Amino acid sequence: MRIGTFDLGQFYPETNLQTAASALLLAGGAMVADAYGASAGVSFASGVGALALGWVSRQAITSWMRDNCLLGSDLDEWTATDNPVDYSELLEALEAHGLVGARHAGALPGPVLTRHLIRIPKGTRLGKLPDDDIARDMGAPDITITRNAGRGLIALDVPNGSRDTVEFSTLLESPQWATQRKGMKLPACPGVDATGKPFVFDLKRAVHLFVAGTTGAGKSVLVNAILLSLLRSGAGFSLMIGDGKGEDFAPYYGDSGRMVQTYDITRTVGNVEVTTPAALPLATEVLDIAAQAEWLEAEMDARFSGGDKSTPIVFVVDELADVLGLAKRDKKLMTEERLQRLAQKGRSANIHMILCTQSPNSEIFSQTFRANIPSAIGLKTKTADQSKVAIQSTGCEKLLGDGDAFAVIGAETTRIHGALVTGADILSTLGRGAIISQSNKE
């Protein structure tokens, strides 16, 4: 059975031409009968018979169109021919927890999970669906429920029995990457969505990005995928990187020609001329990363004062919690204030930040600080409170790890799976001799 929409445009109303043809049939039938000497009654009956024959033929055509012109919608893609989850078991589990009358509306199989669309009766009050209990009843490690997945629909993300690897090289060879990045200023592709389609976003429109997840969730690999896709896109921009661990970015991007060329900046603050010395384009010490933030703030002010802001600067900070932790102990650094000011005004100066942490705690990241960074990618967190810091809502604590994430770009939240970045990917992009292999567990 096909599920789709009924197209009234496929059905043709009676036109003046058809009416004229019917009249000719009526007259023609009467003339033929009259030519054979039939009475007037017989002639009339013959004409009516010819008219009826035309009507029946048109009804047959209409009937065929009605049965064969249910136009395919997106629901055609939702039908899974080989799905590991039994639909009746899923519906029974929902009914056992109070959702009566639900119907399975389709399934979107992906590389990591299968998204089941469930149609619920109108007027249903969902209340709190116990996803943990439903997962237990189905023998699944976890289930994520989206309460509004379309008109009258909710969605259940159920992990697949086996997980497919998302290859970064394959991702950037896909026609979707080539098509979706058109018109974007800073296109990035960290992985795929829940159905396996490349997830592409414009960092310029995202403005700034907060990336958070516990150790082993796949944060560094995901950020590497973002940077490599930015580089592969051909977009013009400069990089500044603060790598607190000195392991995930410093060994590979340090000699890149994309690193920003810094210089001493003299500007007037109040009535006093202040000179900010050139900062390291790639820093591995926390104090040097604080100096990078200071330099970028000065660069932003210089751009506001008529400096050239045509070239975007992408500022990546790994282990941001360590940087802010030092700033809280040494108030003179003012790193949080500088980053917050960059978050508020950097967009106008063509400066965009990717701020990363494995400790998304409210004690370090204030609500005011997070509110100024509009976009986020939240990987698996330890607690629901950490998820709230990461993406401003709960849910990350239930993710599967290894690159599984929620991407909040603008007002839209998307479930994504980070791609595997290999040494060959980095080598071919940066043109360097270093070879590394990063799995989603790093």
C-alpha positions in Angstrom: 0.0 0.0 0.0 1.3 3.4 -0.9 0.8 6.3 1.5 0.6 9.7 -0.1 -1.6 12.6 -1.1 -4.6 12.6 -3.4 -4.0 15.0 -6.3 -7.3 16.4 -7.6 -5.4 17.9 -10.5 -5.4 14.4 -12.0 -9.2 14.4 -12.5 -10.7 16.3 -15.3 -14.1 18.1 -15.1 -16.5 18.1 -17.9 -15.5 20.7 -20.5 -17.5 22.5 -23.2 -15.7 20.3 -25.8 -16.8 17.1 -24.0 -20.3 18.4 -23.7 -20.3 19.1 -27.5 -18.9 15.6 -28.1 -21.7 14.1 -26.0 -24.3 16.0 -28.0 -22.8 14.7 -31.3 -22.9 11.2 -29.9 -26.6 11.7 -29.1 -27.3 13.1 -32.5 -25.1 10.6 -34.3 -26.8 7.7 -32.6 -30.2 9.0 -33.6 -29.1 9.6 -37.2 -27.7 6.0 -37.6 -30.9 4.5 -36.3 -33.0 6.8 -38.5 -31.0 5.8 -41.6 -32.0 2.2 -41.0 -35.7 3.2 -40.8 -36.0 3.0 -37.1 -38.8 4.8 -35.3 -38.2 8.1 -33.4 -38.2 6.2 -30.1 -35.6 3.7 -31.2 -33.5 6.6 -32.7 -33.6 8.4 -29.4 -32.7 5.3 -27.5 -29.7 4.7 -29.8 -28.5 8.2 -29.2 -28.8 7.8 -25.4 -26.9 4.5 -25.7 -24.0 6.2 -27.5 -23.9 9.0 -24.9 -23.9 6.4 -22.1 -21.1 4.5 -23.7 -19.0 7.7 -23.7 -19.9 8.4 -20.0 -18.9 4.9 -19.0 -15.5 5.1 -20.7 -14.8 8.4 -18.9 -15.7 6.9 -15.6 -13.4 4.0 -16.2 -10.5 6.4 -16.9 -11.4 8.4 -13.7 -11.5 5.2 -11.6 -8.1 4.1 -12.9 -6.7 7.5 -12.0 -8.2 7.4 -8.5 -6.6 4.1 -7.8 -3.2 4.9 -9.3 -2.6 8.6 -8.6 -2.0 8.6 -4.9 1.1 10.7 -5.3 4.1 9.5 -3.3 5.1 11.7 -0.3 8.1 11.5 2.0 6.3 8.7 3.7 7.4 6.4 0.8 11.0 6.7 2.2 9.8 5.8 5.7 8.8 2.2 4.9 11.6 -0.1 6.1 11.7 -3.5 4.5 14.2 -4.9 6.9 13.7 -3.4 10.4 15.0 -5.2 13.5 12.1 -3.8 15.7 8.7 -5.5 15.6 6.1 -2.8 15.2 3.5 -4.6 17.3 5.9 -4.9 20.1 6.6 -1.2 19.9 2.9 -0.3 19.9 2.2 -2.8 22.8 4.9 -1.1 24.9 3.4 2.3 24.2 -0.1 1.1 25.1 1.2 -0.5 28.3 2.5 2.9 29.4 -0.8 4.7 28.7 -0.6 5.7 25.0 -3.7 3.9 23.6 -4.8 4.0 20.0 -1.3 4.8 18.5 -0.5 3.6 15.0 2.9 3.0 13.4 3.2 5.6 10.6 6.6 4.6 9.1 10.2 4.1 9.9 13.4 6.0 8.8 16.3 3.6 9.1 19.7 5.2 9.7 23.3 4.1 10.3 23.0 4.2 14.1 19.3 4.1 14.9 15.9 3.8 13.4 13.4 6.6 13.8 9.8 5.3 14.2 7.0 7.7 13.5 3.9 7.1 15.6 0.5 8.6 14.8 -1.5 9.3 18.0 -5.3 10.0 18.2 -6.4 13.6 18.1 -6.8 15.1 21.5 -4.3 12.7 23.2 -2.6 14.2 26.2 0.8 12.7 26.2 1.8 13.5 29.8 5.3 12.1 30.5 6.2 9.1 28.5 8.6 7.0 30.4 11.3 6.4 27.7 13.5 4.4 30.1 10.7 2.0 30.9 9.7 1.7 27.2 13.4 1.0 26.3 13.6 -1.7 29.1 10.4 -3.4 27.8 11.8 -3.5 24.3 15.3 -4.6 25.3 16.9 -1.5 23.9 19.8 0.3 25.5 18.0 3.6 25.3 15.1 5.3 23.4 14.7 9.0 22.7 11.2 10.4 22.2 10.5 13.5 20.1 7.0 14.7 21.2 6.3 16.8 18.1 7.6 15.1 14.9 5.0 16.4 12.6 1.2 16.9 12.6 -0.2 14.2 14.9 3.1 12.4 15.1 5.7 11.6 17.7 9.0 9.9 17.0 10.9 7.2 18.8 14.6 6.8 18.0 15.5 3.1 18.6 19.2 2.0 18.4 20.0 -0.5 15.7 21.4 -3.9 16.6 24.6 -3.1 14.7 26.1 0.3 14.0 27.4 1.5 10.6 30.5 3.7 10.4 30.0 7.1 8.8 33.2 7.7 6.7 34.2 11.3 6.4 35.7 10.8 3.0 32.5 9.3 1.7 30.5 12.1 3.2 32.4 14.8 1.3 32.1 12.9 -1.9 28.3 12.8 -1.7 26.2 14.9 -4.1 24.3 16.2 -1.0 27.4 17.9 0.3 28.0 19.5 -3.1 24.4 20.7 -3.4 23.7 21.8 0.2 26.8 23.9 0.6 26.0 26.1 -2.4 25.3 29.7 -1.2 26.9 29.1 2.2 29.7 31.3 3.4 31.3 28.9 5.8 29.8 25.4 5.1 30.6 22.6 7.6 29.6 19.0 7.7 30.4 17.1 11.0 28.4 14.0 10.0 25.0 12.7 9.0 21.5 13.1 10.4 19.5 10.2 11.9 18.5 8.9 8.5 22.1 8.9 7.1 21.9 12.1 5.0 24.8 14.6 5.3 24.2 17.3 7.9 25.5 20.5 6.5 25.2 23.9 8.2 26.6 27.4 7.6 28.9 28.5 10.5 28.3 32.1 9.5 24.6 31.7 10.1 25.2 29.6 13.2 27.3 32.6 14.4 29.1 30.8 17.2 29.1 27.1 18.2 29.3 25.6 21.7 30.4 21.9 21.5 30.1 19.9 24.7 30.3 16.2 25.7 31.9 14.0 28.2 35.3 12.3 27.7 35.0 9.7 24.9 31.8 11.1 23.4 33.6 12.1 20.2 34.0 15.9 20.6 37.5 16.3 19.1 36.7 14.1 16.1 33.5 16.1 15.4 35.3 19.4 15.6 38.0 18.1 13.3 35.3 17.1 10.8 33.9 20.6 11.0 37.3 22.2 10.4 38.2 19.8 7.5 34.9 20.3 5.8 35.3 24.1 6.1 38.8 23.7 4.5 37.5 21.3 1.8 34.6 23.7 0.9 36.9 26.2 -0.6 35.6 29.0 1.7 38.0 31.8 2.5 38.8 32.2 6.2 41.6 32.3 8.7 42.1 30.0 11.7 43.1 30.6 15.3 43.2 27.6 17.6 43.6 27.2 21.3 44.3 23.5 22.0 44.5 23.2 25.8 45.6 19.5 25.6 48.0 20.1 22.7 47.0 16.7 21.2 43.8 17.0 19.1 44.7 20.0 16.8 48.1 21.4 17.5 50.1 18.6 15.8 48.2 19.0 12.6 47.1 22.6 12.0 50.2 24.5 13.3 51.9 24.8 9.9 48.7 25.3 7.9 48.6 28.4 5.7 45.1 29.1 7.1 46.4 30.2 10.5 45.7 33.9 11.1 48.7 36.2 10.8 48.6 38.3 14.0 50.1 41.7 14.6 50.3 44.3 17.3 47.1 46.3 17.6 46.9 49.8 19.0 43.5 51.3 19.8 42.0 53.9 22.0 40.1 52.6 25.1 38.4 55.5 26.8 41.0 58.3 26.4 44.0 55.9 26.6 45.9 54.3 23.8 46.3 50.6 24.4 48.5 48.2 22.5 47.6 44.5 22.3 50.6 42.4 21.3 50.3 39.8 18.6 49.1 36.4 19.9 50.1 32.9 18.9 47.9 31.7 16.1 48.0 28.2 17.7 48.3 28.0 21.5 48.6 25.1 23.8 49.0 26.9 27.2 46.0 28.3 29.0 47.6 31.7 29.5 48.4 31.8 25.7 44.7 31.0 24.9 43.7 33.8 27.2 46.0 36.1 25.2 44.4 34.9 22.0 41.0 36.0 23.3 42.4 39.4 24.2 43.9 39.8 20.8 40.7 38.8 19.0 38.8 41.4 21.1 41.3 44.0 20.0 41.0 42.8 16.4 37.2 43.0 16.6 37.5 46.7 17.8 40.0 47.5 15.1 37.6 46.1 12.5 34.8 48.2 13.9 37.0 51.2 13.5 37.4 50.7 9.8 39.7 47.7 9.6 39.4 45.1 6.9 36.8 42.5 8.0 36.3 40.8 4.7 38.2 37.7 5.8 36.3 35.6 8.4 38.3 34.4 11.5 37.3 31.1 13.0 38.5 30.8 16.6 38.5 27.2 18.0 39.1 26.7 21.8 39.4 23.2 23.1 39.0 22.5 26.9 37.4 25.9 27.4 36.6 25.0 31.0 40.3 25.1 31.9 40.6 28.6 30.3 37.6 30.0 32.2 38.7 28.3 35.4 42.0 30.1 35.3 40.2 33.4 34.5 38.0 32.9 37.6 41.1 32.6 39.7 42.9 35.5 38.0 40.3 38.3 37.5 42.8 40.4 35.6 42.7 38.1 32.7 39.0 38.9 32.0 38.8 36.0 29.6 35.2 35.3 30.2 34.3 38.9 29.7 36.3 39.0 26.4 34.7 35.9 25.1 31.3 37.1 26.0 31.9 40.4 24.2 33.1 38.5 21.2 30.0 36.3 21.3 27.8 39.4 21.4 29.5 41.5 18.7 31.9 39.2 16.8 29.4 38.4 14.1 29.5 42.0 12.9 33.3 41.8 12.6 33.2 38.5 10.8 34.6 36.6 13.8 33.1 33.2 14.7 33.9 31.0 17.6 33.8 27.2 18.2 34.1 26.7 21.9 34.6 23.2 23.2 34.4 21.5 26.6 34.2 18.1 28.2 32.9 19.7 31.4 29.7 21.5 30.6 29.0 22.5 34.2 26.9 25.4 35.3 29.5 26.5 37.9 31.9 27.2 35.0 29.5 28.3 32.3 27.0 30.9 33.5 23.6 31.2 31.9 24.5 34.6 30.7 27.6 33.3 29.0 25.7 30.4 27.3 22.9 32.6 26.2 25.2 34.6 24.0 26.3 31.5 22.0 23.2 30.7 19.9 24.2 27.4 18.4 25.4 24.2 20.0 26.3 20.6 19.4 25.7 18.4 22.5 27.3 15.0 22.6 26.7 12.5 25.4 26.8 14.1 28.9 26.9 12.5 32.3 23.8 14.3 33.6 20.6 16.1 32.5 22.0 19.3 34.1 25.1 19.1 31.9 22.8 18.6 28.9 21.0 21.8 29.8 24.3 23.7 29.8 25.3 22.0 26.5 22.1 22.6 24.4 19.8 24.4 26.8 17.6 21.4 27.3 17.8 17.8 28.5 18.4 14.8 26.3 22.2 14.6 25.8 22.5 12.3 28.9 20.5 9.7 26.9 22.7 9.8 23.7 24.6 6.7 22.7 28.1 8.1 22.6 30.8 7.7 19.9 29.7 10.8 18.0 25.9 10.6 18.6 24.8 14.2 19.2 22.1 16.8 19.1 22.9 19.8 16.9 21.0 23.0 17.7 21.6 25.4 14.8 19.3 28.4 15.1 15.9 27.3 16.4 16.1 23.7 14.9 17.4 20.7 16.8 18.7 17.7 14.7 20.0 14.3 15.9 23.3 13.8 14.1 26.1 11.2 14.1 29.7 12.3 13.8 31.8 11.0 10.9 35.0 9.0 11.3 38.1 11.1 10.5 41.2 9.2 9.4 44.8 10.3 8.9 44.3 10.2 5.2 41.5 12.7 5.5 43.7 15.1 7.4 46.7 14.5 5.1 44.7 15.1 1.9 43.1 18.3 3.4 46.1 19.9 5.0 48.7 18.6 2.7 50.8 17.5 5.7 53.0 14.5 6.2 51.4 13.7 9.6 49.1 10.7 9.6 46.6 10.1 12.4 43.5 8.1 12.9 40.7 9.4 15.0 37.7 7.3 15.9 34.5 8.7 17.3 35.6 7.6 20.8 38.3 10.2 21.1 
